[in-house]
Protein backbone atom coordinates (compact mmCIF):
# COMPACT_ATOMS: atom_id res chain seq x y z
CA UNK A 1 0.00 0.00 0.00
CA UNK A 2 1.38 3.40 -0.90
CA UNK A 3 -0.08 6.61 0.40
CA UNK A 4 0.24 9.65 -1.84
CA UNK A 5 -1.06 13.19 -1.43
CA UNK A 6 -4.39 12.14 -2.88
CA UNK A 7 -4.91 8.42 -2.39
CA UNK A 8 -3.77 5.09 -1.00
CA UNK A 9 -2.70 2.52 -3.57
CA UNK A 10 -1.29 -0.96 -3.38
CA UNK A 11 2.33 -0.92 -4.38
CA UNK A 12 4.36 -3.85 -5.62
CA UNK A 13 7.47 -1.70 -6.02
CA UNK A 14 9.46 -2.33 -2.86
CA UNK A 15 12.73 -0.87 -4.10
CA UNK A 16 12.02 2.86 -4.17
CA UNK A 17 11.95 5.11 -1.17
CA UNK A 18 12.01 8.80 -0.36
CA UNK A 19 12.96 10.53 2.86
CA UNK A 20 9.88 10.96 5.01
CA UNK A 21 7.92 8.03 3.57
CA UNK A 22 5.88 6.12 6.13
CA UNK A 23 5.57 2.40 5.61
CA UNK A 24 2.48 0.73 7.05
CA UNK A 25 2.46 -2.97 7.85
CA UNK A 26 -0.88 -4.09 9.17
CA UNK A 27 -3.37 -6.89 9.49
CA UNK A 28 -6.67 -7.04 7.65
CA UNK A 29 -8.34 -6.15 10.96
CA UNK A 30 -7.26 -2.59 10.11
CA UNK A 31 -7.67 -2.42 6.34
CA UNK A 32 -10.84 -4.49 6.46
CA UNK A 33 -12.73 -1.86 8.44
CA UNK A 34 -11.09 1.47 7.55
CA UNK A 35 -11.32 3.16 4.17
CA UNK A 36 -8.06 4.11 2.47
CA UNK A 37 -8.88 7.80 2.92
CA UNK A 38 -9.25 7.37 6.69
CA UNK A 39 -5.89 5.62 6.87
CA UNK A 40 -4.29 8.34 4.77
CA UNK A 41 -5.79 11.12 6.89
CA UNK A 42 -4.40 9.59 10.07
CA UNK A 43 -0.96 8.96 8.59
CA UNK A 44 -0.77 12.55 7.30
CA UNK A 45 -1.39 14.07 10.74
CA UNK A 46 1.33 16.13 12.38
CA UNK A 47 1.87 13.56 15.13
CA UNK A 48 4.60 11.14 16.17
CA UNK A 49 4.33 7.58 14.86
CA UNK A 50 3.15 6.20 18.19
CA UNK A 51 0.15 8.56 18.17
CA UNK A 52 -0.66 7.70 14.55
CA UNK A 53 -0.44 3.99 15.34
CA UNK A 54 -2.80 4.34 18.28
CA UNK A 55 -5.23 6.45 16.23
CA UNK A 56 -5.34 3.74 13.55
CA UNK A 57 -6.09 1.09 16.17
CA UNK A 58 -8.72 3.27 17.90
CA UNK A 59 -10.51 4.06 14.63
CA UNK A 60 -10.43 0.40 13.65
CA UNK A 61 -12.04 -0.57 16.96
CA UNK A 62 -14.67 2.18 16.59
CA UNK A 63 -15.55 0.82 13.15
CA UNK A 64 -16.16 -2.76 14.24
CA UNK A 65 -12.81 -4.52 14.42
CA UNK A 66 -12.79 -6.70 17.50
CA UNK A 67 -9.28 -7.89 18.21
CA UNK A 68 -5.86 -8.82 16.85
CA UNK A 69 -5.21 -5.49 15.12
CA UNK A 70 -1.60 -5.35 14.06
CA UNK A 71 -0.06 -2.01 13.07
CA UNK A 72 3.61 -1.29 12.42
CA UNK A 73 4.67 2.14 11.16
CA UNK A 74 8.16 2.81 9.85
CA UNK A 75 9.30 6.34 9.07
CA UNK A 76 12.07 6.35 6.49
CA UNK A 77 14.77 8.92 6.89
CA UNK A 78 16.84 7.99 3.89
CA UNK A 79 17.48 9.94 0.70
CA UNK A 80 15.85 8.76 -2.50
CA UNK A 81 17.63 5.56 -3.42
CA UNK A 82 17.20 2.09 -4.78
CA UNK A 83 17.50 -0.61 -2.18
CA UNK A 84 19.87 -3.34 -3.21
CA UNK A 85 18.44 -6.63 -2.02
CA UNK A 86 20.80 -9.11 -3.63
CA UNK A 87 22.96 -11.62 -1.80
CA UNK A 88 26.59 -11.92 -2.80
CA UNK A 89 28.02 -15.40 -2.97
CA UNK A 90 31.63 -15.89 -2.05
C-alpha positions as CSV (number, residue, x, y, z in Angstrom):
1,X,0.0,0.0,0.0
2,X,1.4,3.4,-0.9
3,X,-0.1,6.6,0.4
4,X,0.2,9.6,-1.8
5,X,-1.1,13.2,-1.4
6,X,-4.4,12.1,-2.9
7,X,-4.9,8.4,-2.4
8,X,-3.8,5.1,-1.0
9,X,-2.7,2.5,-3.6
10,X,-1.3,-1.0,-3.4
11,X,2.3,-0.9,-4.4
12,X,4.4,-3.8,-5.6
13,X,7.5,-1.7,-6.0
14,X,9.5,-2.3,-2.9
15,X,12.7,-0.9,-4.1
16,X,12.0,2.9,-4.2
17,X,12.0,5.1,-1.2
18,X,12.0,8.8,-0.4
19,X,13.0,10.5,2.9
20,X,9.9,11.0,5.0
21,X,7.9,8.0,3.6
22,X,5.9,6.1,6.1
23,X,5.6,2.4,5.6
24,X,2.5,0.7,7.0
25,X,2.5,-3.0,7.8
26,X,-0.9,-4.1,9.2
27,X,-3.4,-6.9,9.5
28,X,-6.7,-7.0,7.6
29,X,-8.3,-6.2,11.0
30,X,-7.3,-2.6,10.1
31,X,-7.7,-2.4,6.3
32,X,-10.8,-4.5,6.5
33,X,-12.7,-1.9,8.4
34,X,-11.1,1.5,7.5
35,X,-11.3,3.2,4.2
36,X,-8.1,4.1,2.5
37,X,-8.9,7.8,2.9
38,X,-9.2,7.4,6.7
39,X,-5.9,5.6,6.9
40,X,-4.3,8.3,4.8
41,X,-5.8,11.1,6.9
42,X,-4.4,9.6,10.1
43,X,-1.0,9.0,8.6
44,X,-0.8,12.6,7.3
45,X,-1.4,14.1,10.7
46,X,1.3,16.1,12.4
47,X,1.9,13.6,15.1
48,X,4.6,11.1,16.2
49,X,4.3,7.6,14.9
50,X,3.2,6.2,18.2
51,X,0.1,8.6,18.2
52,X,-0.7,7.7,14.5
53,X,-0.4,4.0,15.3
54,X,-2.8,4.3,18.3
55,X,-5.2,6.4,16.2
56,X,-5.3,3.7,13.5
57,X,-6.1,1.1,16.2
58,X,-8.7,3.3,17.9
59,X,-10.5,4.1,14.6
60,X,-10.4,0.4,13.6
61,X,-12.0,-0.6,17.0
62,X,-14.7,2.2,16.6
63,X,-15.5,0.8,13.2
64,X,-16.2,-2.8,14.2
65,X,-12.8,-4.5,14.4
66,X,-12.8,-6.7,17.5
67,X,-9.3,-7.9,18.2
68,X,-5.9,-8.8,16.8
69,X,-5.2,-5.5,15.1
70,X,-1.6,-5.3,14.1
71,X,-0.1,-2.0,13.1
72,X,3.6,-1.3,12.4
73,X,4.7,2.1,11.2
74,X,8.2,2.8,9.9
75,X,9.3,6.3,9.1
76,X,12.1,6.4,6.5
77,X,14.8,8.9,6.9
78,X,16.8,8.0,3.9
79,X,17.5,9.9,0.7
80,X,15.9,8.8,-2.5
81,X,17.6,5.6,-3.4
82,X,17.2,2.1,-4.8
83,X,17.5,-0.6,-2.2
84,X,19.9,-3.3,-3.2
85,X,18.4,-6.6,-2.0
86,X,20.8,-9.1,-3.6
87,X,23.0,-11.6,-1.8
88,X,26.6,-11.9,-2.8
89,X,28.0,-15.4,-3.0
90,X,31.6,-15.9,-2.0
